[in-house]
Amino acid sequence: MSKEAAVLKIELAGAPYPLWRRVQVDLDTTLEDLHTIIQILFFWDNAHLHHFIVGKEIYSPENDDEVGDFKVED
């Protein structure tokens, strides 16, 4: 039995040229695992702050309670 999956197009905002990757992930992939996948896709070494925005919520490993108009969730 195969799992359900999503195809994501991940774009870097502010890059001097279009920079993106397309990846397929299982629907039950955690944000922590997605962070690891993104690190691999862009050949990064986990040296930058990051967060995920979903609607009006930000999910971040940082300790901020709010960022602008967004409520932060761990």
NORDA-V795796 format. One record per backbone hydrogen bond with DSSP energy under -0.5 kcal/mol. NH is the residue of the N-H (numbers start at 1). CO is the residue of the C=O. If there is no record, write none. Layout:
# NORDA-V795796
nh->(NH & NH)
co->(CO & CO)
This chain:
# NORDA-V795796
nh->(6 & 8 & 8 & 10 & 10 & 11 & 12 & 13 & 15 & 21 & 23 & 25 & 27 & 29 & 34 & 35 & 36 & 37 & 38 & 39 & 40 & 41 & 42 & 43 & 44 & 52 & 54 & 54 & 57 & 58 & 59 & 60 & 60 & 67 & 70 & 71 & 72 & 73)
co->(25 & 6 & 23 & 8 & 21 & 9 & 19 & 11 & 12 & 10 & 8 & 6 & 4 & 26 & 30 & 31 & 32 & 33 & 34 & 35 & 36 & 37 & 38 & 40 & 39 & 59 & 52 & 57 & 54 & 71 & 52 & 58 & 73 & 70 & 67 & 56 & 65 & 58)
